[in-house]
Amino acid sequence: MILQPIDSLQKTRILTVTEDFLQRASELFHFRYQPLTVSFDLKGRAAGQYRVDRNGRWIRYNPYLFARYFQDNLDNTVPHEVAHYVVDRLYGVHRVRPHGEEWKRVMRVFGASPCATVNYDLTGIPVRQQQRFPYRCNCREHSLTSIRHNRIINNRAIYRCRACRSALVFAGL
């Protein structure tokens, strides 16, 4: 049975808590924050995601994981993602490690645990399944995700076997 995502009242509560953390951050770290787009379209194992690209900055939340673990996500995921935004504004997103000391310091200031991952039960939660592709090396067969497969096909990466160190070669479908 698939779990139902959060309702509009819960979304409003999450938006309010996100805004509260943004306001606290601007006061504590002395900067004016830009309004962030918040969406509830994340699926899979992650409860939240902070994104930066040429179109702007935004936070995505997983409405299914919030539905099952609402209070835990309010207490941990919301400050986690806002802390990524704060670190981005203070240091630059590409100048520090995603869950490095700067991020941990912000999490502590927020009064949240600086843990980077959680281990939720995903039963009944839609999880994206990536397509896998067969590859081989000199010693065995491998199964690569579509992301790695596309990087190889587009000449953006070469992956090597950890055992024999030879390059992985597409084995066809």
C-alpha positions in Angstrom: 0.0 0.0 0.0 1.3 3.4 -1.0 1.5 6.0 1.7 -0.4 9.3 1.1 1.7 12.4 0.9 1.3 15.3 3.3 -1.8 17.5 3.1 -2.0 21.3 2.6 -2.0 22.1 6.4 1.2 20.1 6.8 2.7 21.9 3.8 1.9 25.2 5.4 3.5 24.1 8.7 6.6 23.1 6.9 6.8 26.4 5.0 6.3 28.3 8.2 9.1 26.3 10.0 11.4 26.8 6.9 10.7 30.6 7.0 11.4 30.7 10.8 14.8 29.1 10.3 15.6 31.4 7.4 14.7 34.4 9.6 16.8 33.1 12.5 19.7 32.5 10.2 19.5 36.1 8.8 19.6 37.4 12.4 22.3 35.1 13.7 24.6 35.4 10.7 23.8 39.0 9.7 22.7 38.7 6.1 19.5 39.3 4.2 18.2 36.1 2.8 16.6 35.9 -0.6 13.2 34.2 -0.7 13.6 30.6 -1.5 11.3 28.5 -3.6 10.1 25.4 -1.6 8.6 22.5 -3.5 7.2 19.2 -2.3 8.2 17.1 -5.3 11.2 15.1 -4.0 10.8 11.3 -4.2 13.0 8.4 -3.1 15.2 8.0 -0.1 16.0 11.6 0.6 13.7 13.7 2.9 15.0 17.0 1.6 17.4 18.6 -0.9 18.9 22.0 -1.3 19.5 22.9 -4.9 21.5 25.7 -6.7 21.7 26.2 -10.4 21.5 29.0 -12.9 17.8 29.4 -12.3 18.2 30.1 -8.6 18.1 28.4 -5.2 15.4 26.2 -3.8 14.6 23.5 -1.3 12.7 20.3 -2.2 11.0 18.2 0.4 9.8 14.6 0.1 6.0 14.7 0.9 5.9 10.9 1.6 8.7 10.8 4.1 7.3 13.9 5.8 3.9 12.2 6.0 5.4 9.2 7.8 8.0 11.0 9.9 6.5 14.5 10.2 7.9 15.8 13.5 11.3 14.2 12.9 11.6 15.9 9.6 10.4 19.3 11.0 13.1 18.9 13.7 15.9 17.7 11.4 15.3 17.9 7.7 14.1 21.5 7.7 17.1 22.9 9.6 19.4 20.6 7.6 18.3 22.1 4.2 18.2 25.7 5.5 21.7 25.2 6.9 22.9 24.3 3.4 21.4 27.6 2.2 23.1 29.5 5.0 26.5 27.9 4.2 26.0 28.7 0.5 25.3 32.4 1.4 28.2 32.7 3.8 30.9 30.7 2.0 29.7 29.8 -1.4 28.2 26.4 -2.3 31.3 25.2 -4.1 33.9 26.4 -1.6 33.1 24.0 1.3 32.1 20.4 1.8 28.3 19.8 1.8 28.3 18.4 5.3 31.6 19.9 6.5 32.5 21.9 9.6 30.7 25.1 8.4 27.4 23.2 7.9 27.8 21.4 11.2 28.4 24.7 13.0 25.2 26.1 11.5 23.2 23.0 12.5 24.5 23.4 16.1 23.5 27.0 16.2 20.0 26.0 15.1 20.0 23.4 17.9 19.7 20.5 15.5 21.8 17.4 15.3 24.5 17.7 12.6 23.8 14.3 11.1 24.0 14.1 7.4 21.9 11.0 6.8 18.9 9.2 8.3 17.7 5.6 7.8 14.0 5.6 7.4 11.8 2.6 6.6 10.7 3.2 3.0 7.9 0.6 3.0 4.9 2.1 1.1 7.0 5.1 -0.1 7.5 5.6 -3.8 11.2 5.2 -4.5 12.7 6.0 -7.9 14.4 3.0 -9.5 17.2 3.8 -11.8 17.7 1.7 -14.9 20.9 -0.3 -14.8 23.3 -1.2 -17.6 25.7 -4.2 -17.9 29.4 -3.4 -18.0 32.5 -5.7 -17.8 36.1 -5.4 -16.9 39.0 -7.9 -17.1 37.8 -9.8 -14.1 34.0 -9.7 -13.8 30.6 -8.1 -14.8 29.3 -4.9 -13.3 25.9 -3.2 -13.2 26.0 0.6 -13.6 23.2 3.1 -13.0 21.9 5.2 -15.9 23.7 8.2 -14.5 27.1 6.5 -14.8 26.2 4.9 -18.1 25.3 8.3 -19.6 28.5 9.9 -18.3 30.5 7.1 -20.1 28.5 7.4 -23.3 28.9 11.2 -23.4 32.7 10.9 -22.7 32.5 12.7 -19.4 33.8 9.8 -17.2 35.8 6.6 -17.2 35.0 4.1 -14.4 37.5 1.4 -13.3 37.0 -1.8 -11.5 38.2 -1.6 -7.9 39.7 -5.1 -8.1 41.6 -5.2 -11.4 41.7 -1.5 -12.2 40.7 -2.0 -15.8 38.2 0.4 -17.5 34.6 -0.7 -17.5 33.3 -1.4 -21.0 29.6 -1.5 -22.0 28.5 -5.1 -22.5 25.4 -4.3 -24.5 21.7 -5.1 -23.7 
